[in-house]
Amino acid sequence: MSDLQIRGRAINPFGDYQAVGLLLYAEYPSTTLFIDNEGQPIVREWIDCYDNGRIDKYFYFKTNSNNLNLFIEGEINHRAFVKAAEGRLYYFEDINSKEIVVSSSIFTSDFPVEYYPGEVFISPEEVVDVDEIYSTFRLYADEKNILDEQVKNIATDEGSETYNLHIREGHGVGYGKIKTDLYGRILVNFDSLFQEAAIDQFVGKGTASKKERAKHDKYINTEVFYNIAASYSVLIKPIDRLSFINSDGEEDTSSGRIAQTIFNLINQSTTGKIINDRASDYSPRVINAYRTFIQNIKESGIDLDFSWYNPESRIMHSASLTHEKTTSIFSNIESLTSTTEEQLSKIGKFEHINCTTGYFGFLSGEIINGYFDLPLREQMRQVNFVDAYEVKISRLTTLIPGKTEPRIENTLTAYFKRSTSGEATQSSEQESKTPPSNVRRLG
């Protein structure tokens, strides 16, 4: 059921944290708050007990002061609070009565629905250690983060989901000013990451043609619309978005899903085991763009506070990308190799074939090079360069860290000669029923 099943406390992805106080108490401390070494809230939820009451089941997730405040003030319900976890990353553990971890597991995005809390709204009066929580996370009105509040007000006035790239420290950064080349690289690399994450949403994880990109142009591009001197903060919004109802019956937006993809990737990549397990969730294009984004922050020696805010839901996602953190993330990405497989169907003509090696070139708008699958190579001599063919190709795309372009392997698994009426007549004796010989089937 879980993505990762690993024994022991060491795999908790949220690092070190200290207890702050009880958020809710219902016959048992059901919701407890901690603070991590970045000052962010870590929430522990008690789920149930079993084995005659000797073992308790909990799950943990990371949030931020904005979403914590929304929950305490009754602006969002308990379920929405859990679903807004940073990176949608959840750590489960079973603990026996002696505080020894029996087992632990990590879920990313696919949280088991049976453990969601109810759609219950609370108020500050119900919070057990309200003073400690408000003080620790600066939830009192006069203590709230001034920049965050300013960004939220601007986003609300603009009526748009908004990214805040707050370049907090670093060489070439001052109060209200920043070196042009540094500023340019940050913007270009962020825009590239946003575009590739958007393409995954609209086109899928395969390759995207110029035509497909142009079709979704206004949904995959962003624009700068505000700057704040703090040291230097730039606000960016998507040019346009699509709104829809998701599978849970909730309002959602295309730009919101893009933001979720980006923050999922950030939170998952802080732990090598998790990003290795989940890399196939993203296209090699996204991984490459993210790698460049992180590398630029690391090599520029800057600290970047990165956030996204939706003025309609008032949900925020945030991440502190310090030099130390980006160095760790970059190392995890460098050790990563992700592989994706897709099935293509193309119509065109063969440009060349090599009956000895099985190598082919097929023209279908663009040249596709690859190899006939082994079971089909005996029939290769039947192919000509005059007739049109419909071909089935299995494409394996491998992202190799440090490489600008992914490695692409195309295996032709079937071909059909097209008749003069445009209908397909089977030219190979049979479509290859076995996996392509050079393709590793993914689990």
C-alpha positions in Angstrom: 0.0 0.0 0.0 2.8 2.4 0.8 5.4 3.8 -1.6 8.3 3.0 0.7 8.3 0.6 3.5 11.5 1.1 5.6 12.2 0.1 9.1 13.4 2.6 11.7 13.1 6.3 12.6 16.0 7.3 10.5 13.9 7.6 7.3 11.6 10.3 8.8 11.9 12.9 5.9 11.3 15.9 8.2 14.6 15.8 10.0 15.0 17.0 13.6 12.1 18.8 15.4 11.0 19.8 18.8 7.6 19.6 20.5 5.6 22.9 20.7 2.3 21.8 22.1 -1.1 20.1 21.6 -3.4 21.3 18.9 -6.3 19.0 19.6 -7.2 16.6 22.4 -10.1 14.2 22.1 -9.7 11.5 24.9 -6.1 11.3 23.7 -3.5 13.9 22.3 -4.8 13.5 18.7 -3.0 16.3 17.0 0.4 17.5 18.2 2.6 20.3 16.8 6.4 20.3 16.5 8.8 22.8 15.0 11.6 21.8 12.6 15.1 23.3 12.3 13.8 25.8 9.7 11.0 27.0 12.0 8.2 25.3 10.1 5.4 23.4 11.7 5.4 19.6 11.7 2.0 18.0 12.5 1.6 14.6 14.1 -1.9 13.0 13.8 -2.9 10.0 15.9 -4.9 7.6 13.9 -5.7 4.5 16.0 -4.3 1.9 18.3 -4.3 -1.9 17.9 -2.7 -5.1 19.3 -4.8 -4.7 22.5 -3.9 -1.0 22.8 -0.1 -1.6 22.9 0.6 0.0 19.5 -0.4 3.4 18.3 -0.4 4.5 14.7 0.5 8.1 13.8 1.3 10.1 10.7 3.3 13.3 10.3 3.3 16.0 7.7 4.9 19.4 7.2 2.8 22.6 6.8 3.4 26.3 7.1 2.2 29.1 9.4 -0.3 30.4 6.8 -2.1 27.1 6.5 -1.8 26.3 10.2 -3.4 29.7 10.9 -6.2 29.0 8.4 -7.0 25.7 10.2 -7.0 27.2 13.7 -9.1 30.1 12.7 -11.7 27.8 11.1 -11.0 29.0 7.6 -10.3 25.5 6.3 -11.4 22.1 7.7 -9.3 19.4 9.1 -9.2 17.3 6.0 -8.3 20.3 3.8 -5.5 21.0 6.3 -4.0 17.5 5.9 -4.4 17.6 2.1 -2.5 20.9 1.9 0.6 19.2 3.4 3.9 20.5 1.9 4.8 18.3 -1.0 1.9 16.0 -0.1 4.5 14.0 1.8 3.4 11.9 4.8 5.4 9.8 7.2 3.6 7.0 9.1 4.8 5.2 12.1 3.6 2.5 14.5 4.9 2.9 18.0 4.5 0.4 20.9 3.9 1.4 24.5 7.6 1.8 25.1 8.0 4.4 22.4 9.8 2.0 20.1 9.1 2.3 16.4 7.5 -1.0 15.2 7.3 0.0 11.5 7.3 3.1 9.4 6.4 4.1 5.9 6.2 7.1 3.6 3.4 8.1 1.3 3.8 10.8 -1.4 0.6 12.2 -3.0 -1.3 8.9 -2.7 -2.3 9.3 0.9 -4.6 6.4 1.9 -8.1 7.9 2.1 -9.2 5.8 5.0 -6.9 7.9 7.2 -8.2 11.3 6.3 -9.8 13.2 9.2 -13.3 14.4 8.9 -14.3 17.8 7.4 -14.4 19.4 10.8 -13.8 23.1 11.4 -12.3 24.2 14.7 -11.8 27.6 16.5 -8.9 28.9 18.6 -10.9 28.2 21.8 -10.5 24.4 21.0 -6.7 24.5 20.7 -5.1 23.1 23.8 -1.8 25.0 23.8 -3.0 28.0 21.8 -0.7 30.6 23.4 2.5 28.5 22.8 1.4 27.7 19.2 0.5 31.3 18.3 3.7 32.6 19.9 6.1 30.0 18.3 4.7 30.4 14.8 4.0 34.1 15.0 0.3 33.8 14.3 -0.7 36.9 16.3 -1.7 39.7 13.9 1.1 42.0 14.9 3.7 39.2 14.6 2.9 37.8 11.2 5.5 37.8 8.5 5.2 41.3 6.9 6.4 40.2 3.5 4.0 37.2 3.4 1.1 39.4 4.3 2.1 42.0 1.7 2.4 39.2 -1.0 -1.0 37.8 -0.1 -2.6 41.3 -0.3 -1.1 41.9 -3.7 -2.2 38.5 -5.0 -5.7 39.2 -3.7 -5.8 42.6 -5.4 -4.4 41.0 -8.6 -6.9 38.1 -8.4 -4.2 35.6 -9.4 -2.2 32.7 -8.0 1.2 34.2 -7.2 4.8 33.0 -6.8 7.1 34.9 -4.6 10.8 34.5 -5.3 12.4 36.2 -2.4 16.1 36.4 -2.9 17.0 36.9 0.7 20.8 36.7 0.8 23.8 36.3 -1.5 26.5 38.1 -3.5 24.9 40.7 -5.8 21.8 41.1 -3.7 20.9 44.2 -1.7 17.9 46.0 -0.4 15.8 46.6 -3.5 18.5 45.8 -5.9 20.0 42.7 -7.5 22.7 42.1 -10.2 21.1 41.8 -13.6 22.8 38.5 -14.6 21.8 36.8 -11.4 18.2 38.1 -11.6 18.0 37.0 -15.3 19.2 33.5 -14.5 16.8 33.0 -11.7 13.8 34.1 -13.8 14.8 32.1 -16.8 15.4 28.9 -14.8 12.1 29.3 -12.9 10.2 29.9 -16.1 11.7 26.8 -17.6 10.7 24.7 -14.6 7.2 26.1 -14.7 6.8 25.4 -18.4 8.0 21.8 -18.2 5.8 21.1 -15.2 2.9 22.7 -17.2 3.6 20.6 -20.2 3.4 17.5 -18.0 -0.1 18.6 -17.0 -1.4 19.4 -20.5 0.5 17.0 -22.8 1.9 14.2 -20.5 5.3 13.0 -19.7 6.5 12.3 -23.2 8.1 14.7 -25.7 6.2 17.8 -26.6 6.4 19.3 -30.1 6.5 23.0 -30.8 2.9 22.7 -32.1 1.8 21.2 -28.8 3.6 23.9 -26.8 2.1 26.6 -29.0 -1.4 25.2 -28.4 -1.1 25.7 -24.7 1.1 28.8 -24.8 -1.0 31.0 -22.4 -1.2 28.2 -19.8 2.5 27.3 -19.7 4.0 30.8 -19.5 4.3 33.3 -16.6 4.9 37.0 -16.3 6.5 39.3 -13.7 4.0 41.8 -12.3 5.5 43.2 -9.1 8.8 43.8 -7.3 9.4 44.3 -3.5 12.5 45.6 -1.8 13.0 42.9 0.8 16.1 42.2 0.1 14.8 41.6 -3.4 11.5 39.9 -4.0 9.8 39.3 -7.4 6.2 38.3 -7.8 5.2 36.1 -10.8 1.9 34.9 -12.0 0.7 32.5 -14.7 -0.6 34.3 -17.8 -3.8 32.2 -17.8 -5.3 29.1 -16.2 -8.0 26.5 -16.5 -10.5 25.8 -13.7 -12.2 22.5 -13.2 -13.6 20.1 -10.6 -11.1 17.4 -9.6 -11.8 13.7 -8.8 -12.6 14.6 -5.2 -15.3 17.0 -6.3 -13.2 20.0 -5.3 -12.4 23.2 -7.3 -9.0 23.0 -8.8 -6.9 24.9 -11.4 -4.3 24.0 -13.9 -1.8 26.5 -12.4 -2.5 25.0 -8.9 -1.6 21.6 -10.2 1.6 23.0 -11.7 2.5 24.6 -8.4 1.8 21.3 -6.6 4.1 19.5 -9.0 6.9 21.9 -8.3 6.6 21.8 -4.5 6.1 18.0 -4.5 9.5 17.8 -6.3 11.2 20.2 -3.9 10.0 18.3 -0.8 10.7 14.8 -2.3 14.2 15.7 -3.5 15.4 16.6 0.0 15.6 12.8 0.7 17.5 10.7 -1.8 15.5 7.5 -1.2 12.2 9.3 -1.8 13.2 11.1 -5.0 14.7 7.9 -6.4 11.5 6.1 -5.7 9.3 8.9 -7.2 11.4 10.2 -10.1 9.2 8.4 -12.6 6.3 10.6 -11.6 8.0 13.4 -13.6 9.1 13.7 -17.2 12.9 13.9 -17.8 12.2 17.4 -19.0 10.9 18.4 -15.6 13.8 16.7 -13.8 16.3 18.5 -16.1 14.7 21.9 -15.6 14.5 21.4 -11.8 18.2 20.3 -11.7 19.2 23.5 -13.5 17.0 25.7 -11.2 18.6 24.2 -8.1 22.1 24.2 -9.5 21.8 27.9 -10.3 20.7 28.7 -6.7 23.5 26.6 -5.3 26.3 28.0 -7.5 25.0 31.6 -7.0 25.4 31.2 -3.3 22.0 32.7 -2.6 19.2 31.9 -0.1 15.8 31.9 -1.8 12.5 31.8 0.0 10.1 30.4 -2.5 6.3 30.4 -2.1 3.0 30.2 -4.0 -0.3 31.6 -2.8 -3.8 31.1 -4.0 -6.0 34.1 -3.0 -9.2 32.1 -3.6 -8.4 29.1 -1.3 -5.9 31.2 0.7 -3.7 28.1 0.7 0.1 28.7 0.6 3.0 26.4 -0.3 6.5 27.5 0.6 10.1 26.2 0.7 13.3 27.7 2.0 16.0 27.0 -0.6 19.2 27.8 1.3 22.7 27.1 -0.1 23.0 24.1 2.3 19.7 22.6 1.2 20.2 23.1 -2.5 23.7 21.5 -2.2 22.0 18.4 -0.7 19.2 18.4 -3.2 21.6 18.8 -6.1 23.6 15.8 -4.8 20.3 13.7 -4.7 19.4 14.8 -8.3 22.9 14.0 -9.6 22.6 10.4 -8.3 19.3 10.0 -9.9 18.5 8.2 -13.1 14.8 8.2 -14.2 13.3 6.1 -17.0 9.9 6.5 -18.6 8.3 4.4 -21.4 5.7 5.5 -23.9 4.0 3.9 -26.9 3.9 5.8 -30.2 1.8 5.3 -33.3 3.1 7.1 -36.4 2.3 7.1 -40.1 5.0 7.9 -42.7 7.7 6.3 -44.8 10.9 4.5 -44.1 14.0 6.5 -45.0 16.6 3.8 -44.4 17.0 0.4 -42.8 20.0 -1.9 -42.0 19.0 -5.5 -42.3 22.1 -6.6 -40.5 21.8 -4.4 -37.4 18.0 -3.8 -37.5 18.6 0.0 -37.5 15.9 2.1 -39.2 15.0 5.7 -39.9 11.3 6.6 -40.3 10.0 9.9 -41.6 6.8 11.1 -39.9 7.0 14.9 -39.7 10.4 14.3 -38.2 13.0 11.5 -38.5 12.6 8.8 -35.9 15.6 6.5 -35.6 15.8 3.3 -33.7 15.9 -0.5 -34.0 13.4 -3.2 -35.1 12.5 -5.4 -32.2 14.2 -8.8 -32.5 11.1 -10.9 -33.4 10.5 -8.6 -36.4 13.9 -8.5 -38.0 13.4 -11.5 -40.2 10.6 -9.6 -42.0 12.6 -6.4 -42.5 13.5 -7.1 -46.1 9.8 -6.8 -47.0 9.9 -3.1 -46.2 10.3 -0.6 -49.1 10.9 3.1 -49.3 7.9 4.0 -51.5 4.8 2.9 -49.6 3.4 4.6 -46.5 3.4 2.6 -43.3 1.8 2.8 -39.9 4.4 1.8 -37.2 4.2 1.1 -33.5 7.2 2.3 -31.6 8.1 1.8 -27.9 10.1 4.8 -26.7 12.3 4.5 -23.6 13.5 7.9 -22.3 16.3 7.9 -19.7 17.3 11.0 -17.8 21.0 10.9 -17.0 22.1 13.5 -14.4 24.5 16.0 -15.7 23.3 15.5 -19.3 21.4 18.3 -21.0 19.3 16.0 -23.2 17.8 12.6 -22.1 18.8 9.4 -23.8 16.0 8.2 -26.1 15.7 4.6 -27.4 13.1 3.7 -30.0 12.1 0.1 -30.7 9.8 -0.6 -33.6 7.3 -3.3 -32.4 5.0 -3.5 -35.4 4.5 -2.1 -38.9 1.5 -2.0 -41.3 1.6 -1.0 -45.0 -1.0 1.6 -45.8 -3.3 0.9 -48.8 -4.1 3.5 -51.4 -7.3 4.2 -49.6 -5.4 5.0 -46.5 -6.4 1.8 -44.6 -3.7 -0.2 -42.8 -2.9 -3.7 -44.1 -0.7 -5.8 -41.9 2.8 -6.0 -43.4 4.7 -7.7 -40.6 3.6 -11.3 -40.0 2.4 -10.4 -36.6 2.8 -7.5 -34.1 5.5 -8.3 -31.6 3.8 -9.8 -28.5 6.9 -9.7 -26.4 8.3 -6.6 -24.7 10.9 -4.9 -26.9 14.2 -6.6 -26.4 16.0 -3.4 -25.3 13.1 -2.1 -23.1 12.9 -2.7 -19.3 9.3 -2.9 -18.3 8.5 -0.6 -15.4 6.7 -1.8 -12.3 
